[in-house]
């Protein structure tokens, strides 16, 4: 409270000083009058008049009230964040005195998932690093019950990361879909590290196979890519039907098993989206190259934001190019802009991965062209022009049913 009072004193004093400084410039023949376009006492205009400076005192009060409103808003936000930080810090401060309790909590249940003790996971064998970056690493290991799992270890153990973990746990425990990754459990919030335990998906990500370490010519044939698109669209349509926006759809978050079946992962940024609202006002988050331009500009998150991101994924499946590549021409660094340009100029062949047989097989050319048209609709700048994920899923399933023009057989026969 003393900090708040100090802030109030500083701001109100600053307001008085600024207005007094402006008042010193008033001559006996001039008076200050209110500039109705200005928000504070600094935006003043001079007019020659013999009236007393009543406008000056009005502006002083207006400036002070404006500052007080800003102060009140800031205090409300800081209080919410401070409460969250305080609860987090408090729990972390208790760890040293409750280390035994942290391990004995193994076996309990949190939001419907099993709580592992940190010791159990630490002593597990088969420490194979699947993914490592600046904020986390994912390990493959065997738990004590003999089940192979993937464990996500988060480096930044702060209140924001705790909140994202809790968000992911709450969302995944409320969902069940064959194309969503399964969460087996987690460590206690009193544990020395945040660990989330998932089913182990052994075949890497779609990004790995398109333009990463697992990219091999011919490994992802067009039928496989078509099924990846449908599986991912099915998962997103299910999420939207469950009033959830993923908010970080990208090929790095689409896992593949050994049969190239999709498992959508990473729900740390996901948000509940009640069906009685048009949008959620929130600070844009996500991955560059995939973020909905309207969301980025107007801070309004909708289910169509996921549709835009999925449009980028479709273009990656067609082209085998990454969503962002600074080695490309300046106007083509962003894959979405590159794709829109090629489709509008009817030069789709310059976008398509040549190994897919686009120029050799007219049936595959027809399918890829149709998928490109779906991607183009998803990438519209105005969200009202984009289809829903249900519509996207229906269109992709129809494209999958295309017949070979020569044999009459289905082109895409599955994985």
C-alpha positions in Angstrom: 0.0 0.0 0.0 2.9 2.3 0.7 4.2 1.8 -2.8 0.8 2.7 -4.2 0.6 5.8 -2.1 4.1 6.8 -3.3 3.1 6.3 -6.9 0.0 8.4 -6.3 2.0 11.2 -4.8 4.6 11.2 -7.6 2.0 11.3 -10.3 -0.2 14.0 -8.8 2.9 16.1 -8.0 4.1 15.6 -11.5 0.7 16.8 -12.8 0.8 19.9 -10.6 4.4 20.8 -11.7 3.7 20.4 -15.4 0.6 22.6 -15.1 2.4 25.2 -13.0 5.2 25.3 -15.5 2.8 26.1 -18.3 1.0 28.7 -16.1 4.3 30.6 -15.7 4.2 31.5 -19.4 0.9 33.3 -19.2 1.2 37.1 -19.6 -1.1 39.7 -18.1 -2.7 40.1 -21.6 -3.1 36.4 -22.3 -5.0 33.5 -20.8 -4.9 29.8 -21.4 -8.0 28.2 -22.8 -8.8 24.5 -23.2 -7.8 22.7 -26.5 -10.6 20.2 -26.8 -8.5 17.9 -28.9 -5.9 17.5 -26.1 -6.1 14.8 -23.4 -4.0 16.7 -20.7 -2.8 20.0 -19.5 0.2 19.9 -21.9 -2.0 20.3 -25.0 -2.9 24.0 -24.6 -3.5 26.7 -27.1 -3.0 30.5 -26.7 -5.8 33.0 -27.5 -5.6 36.7 -26.8 -8.3 37.5 -24.3 -8.8 39.4 -21.1 -10.5 36.6 -19.3 -9.1 35.1 -16.2 -7.4 31.7 -16.5 -10.3 29.5 -15.4 -9.4 27.1 -18.2 -6.1 26.5 -16.6 -7.6 25.2 -13.4 -10.0 23.0 -15.3 -7.1 21.5 -17.3 -5.2 20.9 -14.1 -8.1 18.8 -12.7 -8.6 17.0 -16.0 -4.9 16.1 -16.2 -4.9 14.8 -12.7 -8.1 12.7 -13.2 -6.5 11.3 -16.4 -3.4 10.2 -14.5 -5.5 8.8 -11.6 -7.5 6.7 -14.1 -4.2 5.3 -15.6 -2.9 4.7 -12.1 -6.1 2.8 -11.1 -6.0 0.6 -14.2 -2.3 -0.1 -13.6 -2.8 -1.0 -10.0 -5.6 -3.4 -10.9 -3.4 -5.3 -13.4 -0.4 -5.3 -11.1 -2.4 -6.6 -8.2 -3.7 -9.6 -10.3 -0.2 -10.4 -11.5 1.3 -9.9 -8.1 -1.2 -12.3 -6.5 -0.3 -14.9 -9.1 3.4 -14.4 -8.6 3.1 -14.4 -4.8 1.2 -17.7 -4.8 3.9 -19.1 -7.1 6.8 -17.8 -5.1 5.2 -19.0 -1.9 4.9 -22.5 -3.2 8.5 -22.5 -4.5 9.8 -21.1 -1.1 8.2 -24.1 0.6 10.1 -26.7 -1.5 13.2 -26.8 0.6 11.1 -27.7 3.7 8.8 -30.0 1.9 11.1 -32.0 -0.5 10.0 -35.3 1.0 6.4 -34.4 0.5 7.1 -33.5 -3.1 8.2 -37.0 -3.8 5.6 -38.7 -1.7 2.9 -37.0 -3.8 3.7 -39.4 -6.5 0.6 -41.5 -7.1 -1.9 -38.8 -6.5 -4.2 -37.3 -9.2 -4.3 -33.7 -10.4 -7.1 -32.7 -12.8 -7.6 -36.3 -13.6 -4.0 -37.1 -14.5 -1.5 -39.1 -12.6 1.1 -37.2 -10.5 4.6 -38.7 -10.8 7.3 -38.1 -8.3 10.3 -36.3 -9.6 12.6 -39.1 -8.3 10.7 -41.7 -10.3 11.2 -39.8 -13.6 14.8 -38.8 -12.7 15.7 -42.5 -12.2 14.0 -43.7 -15.3 16.3 -45.1 -18.0 16.6 -44.4 -21.7 17.3 -40.7 -21.4 17.0 -39.8 -25.1 16.7 -36.1 -26.0 13.9 -35.8 -28.7 13.8 -32.0 -28.8 15.9 -29.2 -27.2 15.5 -25.5 -27.6 15.9 -22.3 -25.5 12.8 -22.9 -23.4 12.5 -26.7 -23.0 13.6 -30.1 -23.9 11.7 -33.3 -24.5 13.1 -36.6 -23.3 12.1 -40.1 -24.2 12.2 -42.6 -21.3 10.6 -45.5 -19.6 8.6 -45.0 -16.5 8.6 -47.5 -13.6 5.5 -49.2 -15.0 7.4 -50.0 -18.2 5.6 -47.6 -20.4 7.6 -45.5 -22.9 6.7 -41.9 -22.6 7.9 -38.4 -23.7 8.7 -36.0 -20.8 8.7 -32.3 -21.4 11.1 -30.4 -19.2 10.7 -26.7 -19.0 13.8 -24.5 -18.3 12.0 -21.4 -17.3 10.4 -22.4 -14.0 8.5 -19.1 -13.4 4.9 -18.1 -12.8 4.1 -17.7 -16.5 5.4 -21.2 -17.3 3.4 -22.7 -14.4 0.3 -21.0 -15.8 0.9 -22.5 -19.2 1.5 -25.9 -17.8 -1.7 -25.8 -15.8 -3.6 -24.6 -18.9 -2.3 -27.5 -20.9 -3.2 -30.0 -18.2 -6.7 -28.7 -17.8 -7.4 -28.7 -21.6 -5.9 -32.1 -22.4 -7.7 -33.8 -19.5 -11.0 -32.6 -20.8 -10.5 -33.9 -24.4 -10.4 -37.2 -26.1 -9.6 -37.5 -29.9 -7.4 -40.0 -31.8 -5.4 -37.1 -33.4 -4.6 -35.3 -30.1 -1.6 -36.3 -28.0 -2.4 -38.0 -24.7 -1.2 -36.6 -21.5 -0.4 -39.3 -18.9 0.6 -37.1 -16.0 2.9 -34.5 -14.5 5.0 -33.8 -11.5 3.8 -31.9 -8.5 3.9 -28.1 -8.5 6.1 -28.5 -5.4 8.6 -30.5 -7.4 12.0 -29.0 -8.2 11.2 -29.0 -12.0 8.1 -28.9 -14.1 7.7 -32.1 -16.0 4.7 -33.1 -18.2 4.5 -36.8 -19.2 2.9 -37.6 -22.6 2.5 -40.6 -24.8 5.6 -41.2 -26.8 5.2 -40.4 -30.5 8.3 -41.8 -32.2 8.4 -40.4 -35.7 9.1 -36.8 -35.1 7.1 -33.8 -36.4 5.7 -32.9 -39.8 8.3 -30.1 -40.0 11.1 -32.6 -39.5 9.9 -34.6 -42.5 9.2 -31.6 -44.7 12.3 -29.5 -44.2 14.1 -30.8 -41.2 16.4 -33.6 -40.0 14.1 -36.3 -41.3 13.5 -34.8 -44.8 14.2 -37.4 -47.4 13.1 -37.3 -51.0 10.0 -39.4 -51.5 9.4 -40.2 -47.8 6.3 -38.1 -47.6 4.3 -39.0 -50.7 1.2 -37.1 -51.7 -1.2 -39.7 -50.2 0.6 -39.4 -46.8 0.5 -35.6 -46.9 -3.2 -35.7 -47.8 -3.9 -37.8 -44.8 -1.8 -35.6 -42.5 -3.9 -32.6 -43.7 -7.2 -34.5 -42.9 -6.1 -35.8 -39.5 -5.0 -32.3 -38.5 -8.2 -30.7 -39.7 -10.2 -33.3 -37.9 -8.3 -32.5 -34.6 -8.9 -28.8 -35.0 -12.6 -29.2 -35.9 -13.0 -31.2 -32.7 -11.2 -28.5 -30.6 -13.5 -25.8 -32.0 -16.5 -27.9 -31.4 -15.3 -28.2 -27.8 -14.9 -24.3 -27.6 -11.1 -24.4 -27.6 -8.7 -22.4 -29.8 -5.3 -24.0 -30.2 -3.6 -20.7 -31.0 -0.2 -22.3 -32.0 -0.9 -24.6 -34.9 2.3 -25.2 -36.9 4.1 -28.2 -38.4 6.4 -28.4 -35.4 3.4 -29.1 -33.2 2.0 -31.9 -35.4 3.6 -35.2 -34.3 3.7 -38.4 -36.4 3.7 -42.0 -35.3 5.3 -44.8 -37.3 2.3 -45.0 -39.5 2.3 -41.3 -40.2 -0.9 -40.8 -38.2 -1.2 -37.3 -36.7 -1.0 -36.3 -33.0 -1.5 -32.5 -32.5 0.4 -31.3 -29.4 1.4 -28.3 -27.3 -1.6 -26.7 -25.8 0.2 -24.2 -23.6 -1.3 -21.2 -25.5 -4.7 -22.6 -26.0 -7.8 -20.7 -24.9 -11.4 -21.5 -24.1 -13.7 -19.8 -26.6 -17.3 -19.6 -25.4 -19.8 -20.0 -28.2 -21.7 -16.9 -27.1 -18.9 -14.4 -27.9 -17.5 -13.2 -31.2 -13.9 -12.9 -30.2 -11.5 -12.8 -27.3 -9.4 -9.6 -26.8 -5.9 -10.7 -25.9 -2.3 -10.0 -26.7 -1.3 -11.8 -29.9 0.7 -15.0 -29.3 1.9 -17.7 -31.5 4.7 -18.4 -34.0 5.8 -16.0 -36.7 4.6 -17.0 -40.1 1.5 -18.7 -38.6 -0.2 -15.9 -36.7 -3.5 -14.6 -38.1 -2.8 -11.0 -39.4 -6.1 -9.7 -38.2 -5.4 -11.1 -34.7 -2.0 -9.6 -34.7 -3.4 -6.2 -35.8 -6.6 -5.9 -33.8 -5.8 -8.2 -30.8 -9.0 -10.2 -31.4 -8.7 -14.0 -31.2 -11.3 -16.2 -32.9 -11.5 -19.8 -34.2 -10.7 -18.3 -37.6 -7.2 -17.6 -36.3 -6.6 -21.4 -36.2 -8.0 -21.6 -39.7 -5.3 -19.1 -40.9 -2.5 -21.1 -39.2 -3.8 -24.3 -40.8 -3.8 -22.6 -44.2 0.0 -22.1 -43.7 0.3 -25.8 -42.8 -1.5 -26.8 -46.0 1.0 -24.7 -48.0 3.9 -26.4 -46.3 2.5 -29.8 -47.2 2.2 -28.7 -50.8 5.6 -27.0 -51.1 7.9 -28.6 -48.4 9.0 -25.0 -47.6 9.2 -23.6 -44.1 6.7 -21.0 -43.0 9.4 -18.3 -42.6 12.7 -18.3 -44.5 14.9 -15.2 -44.4 17.0 -16.5 -47.3 14.0 -16.1 -49.7 13.3 -12.8 -51.5 12.1 -10.0 -49.2 8.5 -10.3 -50.5 8.5 -14.1 -50.1 10.0 -14.5 -46.6 6.6 -15.3 -45.3 5.3 -18.5 -47.0 1.6 -17.4 -46.8 2.4 -14.3 -48.9 4.4 -16.3 -51.3 1.6 -18.9 -51.7 -1.1 -16.2 -52.3 1.1 -14.6 -54.9 1.7 -17.8 -56.8 -2.0 -18.9 -56.7 -3.3 -15.5 -57.8 -0.8 -15.4 -60.7 -1.7 -19.0 -61.7 1.9 -20.1 -61.2 1.2 -22.9 -58.7 3.8 -25.1 -60.3 6.5 -22.7 -58.9 5.2 -23.4 -55.4 4.6 -27.2 -55.4 7.4 -29.6 -54.3 8.5 -31.2 -57.7 9.0 -34.6 -56.0 5.2 -35.0 -55.6 4.6 -35.6 -59.3 2.6 -32.5 -59.9 3.7 -32.2 -63.6 3.8 -35.9 -64.2 0.4 -37.1 -63.0 -2.7 -35.1 -64.0 -4.7 -36.7 -61.2 -2.2 -35.6 -58.5 -2.1 -32.2 -60.1 -5.9 -31.9 -59.8 -5.7 -32.9 -56.1 -2.9 -30.5 -55.2 -4.6 -27.7 -57.1 -7.8 -28.3 -55.1 -5.9 -28.3 -51.8 -4.1 -25.1 -52.8 -7.6 -23.5 -53.3 -8.6 -24.6 -49.8 -5.4 -23.1 -48.4 -6.0 -19.8 -50.3 -9.4 -19.5 -48.7 -7.9 -20.2 -45.2 -5.3 -17.4 -45.8 -7.7 -14.6 -46.5 -6.8 -11.5 -44.5 -10.4 -10.9 -43.4 -11.6 -13.6 -41.0 -15.1 -13.5 -42.4 -13.8 -14.7 -45.8 -12.2 -17.8 -44.2 -14.1 -21.1 -44.0 -14.7 -22.9 -40.7 -12.6 -25.9 -39.8 -15.7 -28.1 -40.4 -15.9 -26.7 -43.9 -12.2 -27.2 -44.4 -12.4 -30.8 -43.2 -15.3 -31.6 -45.5 -13.5 -30.1 -48.5 -10.3 -32.1 -47.8 -12.3 -35.4 -47.5 -14.0 -34.7 -50.8 -10.6 -34.1 -52.5 -9.4 -37.4 -51.0 -12.1 -39.2 -52.9 -10.9 -38.1 -56.3 -10.5 -40.9 -58.8 -7.6 -41.6 -61.1 -8.7 -40.3 -64.5 -7.2 -43.3 -66.2 -8.0 -46.3 -63.9 -11.0 -44.9 -62.0 -9.4 -45.9 -58.7 -9.0 -43.6 -55.8 -5.8 -41.7 -55.9 -5.3 -41.6 -52.1 -5.7 -45.1 -50.6 -4.6 -44.2 -47.1 -1.3 -44.5 -45.2 
